[in-house]
Amino acid sequence: MTEFRVESVQCLSPAGLHTMAYKEWGDSRNPKVLVCVHGVTRISDDFDNLAREMCGDYRVVCPDVVGRGRSGWLKDPQHYQLPQYVSDMVTLLARLNADTVHWFGTSMGGLIGMGLSSLPDTPVRKLILNDIGPTLNPAALTRIGDYLGQDVRFDTFDDAVQYIRDISLPFGPHTDQEWGKLAADVLRRDKDGKWIRHYDLRLSVPFKSATPESAKMGEAMLWAAYDAIRCPTLLVRGAESDLVTPEVARSMCERGPKARLVEIAGVGHAPTFMHADQIAIAKQFLLAD
């Protein structure tokens, strides 16, 4: 029996239609829905271990955000931004016929969750933010933007795996087998047999067009969204994270939903939730009354 099903839903952008694929685990009739959304260069497969553990309690749905993985690409790359992603998730929830959901968001997936959770009549009832907050360290954003649009190609799978491993070291300690999966999930072969990354390189376009003024405005909007959240919220921070500073984490515990904070030692941006001890953090929060 297959553990999961791969489905897709048609979504709308100002430039036309696109498809968003998602992996679905557990009983499709289960009214308890957990949506897990990945980071900017990652994929739904990141949540395989978490979904396997949680699908006895939830219908677990893990989308590939547009421009990534099994999903389609946008015609206009300027729409690779949060409003489009939130809109796509509303379409997904309508397809799932989900009145209420719990949300697990890693990095970008957490920002999408913040946006959705802040809206009046939101379906989100519990929110986990995995190493993400309204204020983003500019140096860390520059680091992400720099490699996001790089057209890297590798002759061998081993070379490609080593590249993914090198740029993902902040994920913390993993076995060689785990690193192999983390890399294989985000690698594809092109028509020339070269190993490339799975996403539309034009994801970098909005990053490159950002200005200090637009970044400041974006941060103010994110804090306004965070302050509007009313559901129980858990902030998980990699203790060595360069994206969420201790000061930002402290502010998130004092305002808005007053997030509960858990820090994971020996990890930067971002915890992968592949391991039992990290999965237990999510499980305890989500299943608590």
N, C-alpha and C positions, 0 to 999 in steps of 0.2 A: 504494500500500500504506500502510495506517495505521501510524504509528510506534509507537503504544501501544494498549493495550486498557484499557477501564474495566470493572472487575469489582467485585463486592461480596461480603461475608461477613456472616453473622448472628452477633451477639455477645450476651452476656448481662450485664445489670446486676442488682443486687438488686431493681430496680423493673420488670424485664421485659426483652424482647428489643429490639435495635436493629440497624440495618445500618451497616456501615462500608465505604465505597467505597475503591477503590485503583486507581491507574494502574500498569500493568505494561508494561515495555519489554523487548525482547530475546526470546530463545528461552525459552519456558516450560518446556522440558526441561533447561535449563542448571542443573546442581546448585550452581553458584556464584551465591548470592543476595545482593544488596545492598539493604537496606531504608533508605529515606530518609524522615525524619519532620520535619515543619515546626514552626514556632513557634506560640505561643498564638493569634495572630489571623491566621495565614497558611493555606496550602493546599498540596496536593501539587504543583500546577502550578509552585511555586517551583523545583522540581528539574528542569524540562524540559531546560535546557541540560546540566546534570550528567548526567542520565539518558541523553540522546542521545549523550553522549561515552562513557559507561561501558557501554552496553548491548551492545557487541561482546564485552566480557569477562564481563559479569554478566547475570543476570535481575534487572532493577532494579524494585523494587516501592515505590511512593510512596503511602501511605494518606492519606486525609483523616481526621484524628482526629475521633471522634464529636463532633457539635455544630457541625461545620464543613463547608463546601463541599458535596460530593455526598452526604455521610453523613447518617444520621438524627440526631435529637436525643434526649437522655435525658429520661425522664419526671420524674426527680428531679434538679434541677440540683446538689444537694450532691455528686453522684457525678462531677461534672466535676473529677476529681482523679487523681493519678498511679496509685493502685492500679487504678482502672478502666481507665485507658489501657494499663497494662502487661498487664492481663488480656486486653484486646482484641487486643493484639499477639500474645499467645500463641495466641489463636484464629486470627489471620491466618496465623501460621507453620504451624499445623496444616493450614490450607486449602492453603497452598503446598507442603506436604509437604517443608519445608526443615529438614534436620537441623542445618545450620550456616549462619550468616549473618554478613555484615559489616554494620555499622550506622553510618549517618551521621545525626546528630541536631542540628538547629538549635534552640537555646534549649530550649523545652519538649520538643522531640523528643530532645534530648540527655539531659534528665532521665529520660524514658521509657527511653532506652537504658541509662542508668546503673542504673535499677531492674532491668531485664531482665538486664543483664550481671552483676549482683551475685549472682544466684540460683545455688544449686548446680545443676550439670548444664546451665548456660545454653548455648544454641546460638550465642551471640555470640562470634566469634573475633577480630574487630578492631572497634575503636570510635573514631569521630570525634565529638568534642564541639565543636560550633560555638558558641563564645562563651557557654558555660554551665558552672557548677560548683556544688558543694554549698552554698556560701555566696553568698547573693544580696543585693546592695546594697538595703537597705530603701527608699531614696529612688527607686531605679529600679523596684522592685516597686510602689510607690505610683503612680508615673507610668503604669505599664502598667494597674494596676487602675482608675485614674481614667477612662481612655478606653475600657476594655474594654466597659463596660456602657452607654455613651452611645448613645442612640437617634438617630443622625444620619441625616438624609435630605436628598437633593439633587435639585433640579429638573433639572439638566443633568449629563450625563456629565462634562463638562470641570470643573465645580465639584467633583464627587466625586473625580476624578483628582487635583485640586490638594490636596484634603484628605488623601488617602492619601499623596501625595508629601510634604506638610508633616510628617505624623507619622512618616514613614519616612526622614527626612533622615539619621539615623545609619547607614543602609545604605551611605552613601558615594556617590561620583560615579557616575552612570549617564546614559546618553543619554536624550533625550526619548522615543524609542521604547521603551527599556527601562523607563522610569518608567510609560509607558502600559500595558505588559504587567503590571508589578508591581501596578498599580492595577486594571486590568480583571479580573485573576484573582480579586480579592477583593470585587468589586462585583456586585450583583444588582439587578434591577428588581422592585419590589413591585407589588401589584395596582393601585395608584394611579399607577403609572408613575414613582414616585420611585426614585432610586438609593440603595441601602442596602448595608450590609456583609453578607457571606455567612454569618455565624455566628449561633448562638443567643446573644442578649444575656445570657441567664442564666448564661453562663460566668463572669460577674463575681460570682455568689453566693458561691462558696467564698472568693474574695479578700476580699469584704466581711465575711465571718464570721470571718476570721482574727484572732487576738489575738497580742500579743507572746509569750505563753507557747506558743501553738501554733506560732508561727513558729520559736521557739527549738527546740522539739521536732522540728519538721520538718527543720531544718538538721542537728541531731544524727543523724537517721535518714539523711539524704542523705550525710553524711560516712561513716557506717557502711557504707552501700551502696558508696560510692566505694572505701573501704578494702578491700572484699571483691572488687573487680574484679581479675581475673588476666590478662585478654587485653591485647595491645598497644593502647595508647590514645594518640590524638593530640588535643591541645587547640589549637583555633584561636581566637585572641583578637583582636577588633578593638582596635587600639592605643588607640582613644579610647572604648572600651566603658565604660559606667557600670554594667554589670551584673556583670562579672567584674573585680575589681580586680587590680592586679599582685601584691599580697600573696597573694590566693587562688590565682592562677595559679602562683605560686612553691610554695605548699603542695601543689598538685596534682602538681607535678613531683617532689616529695620523698616523697610517701606514696602508699599504695594501689598502683595500677599504674604509678606514676611516669611520668605522661604526658609525651610529647614536646611541646614548646610551639612554635607558630608564631604570630607576631603580624603582622597586616596593617595597614600604615600608612594613615592617612587614613580609617579606617572605625571606627564605633562598634559598637552592637548592632543588627544582627549582619551579618557578611559574607553576601552573597547567593549566592555561588558561581555567578553568571551568567557571569563572565568567565574567559577562558582561563587567566590566571595563578593564579586561585583554584582552578579545577578541577584544575590541574596539581598543586597541593598535595595534594588528596584522592587523585588518581590515583597519585601517587608512593607515598603511604603504603599505600594499599589493595592495590596490585599488587606491592609489594615482598615478597620471600620472607621 
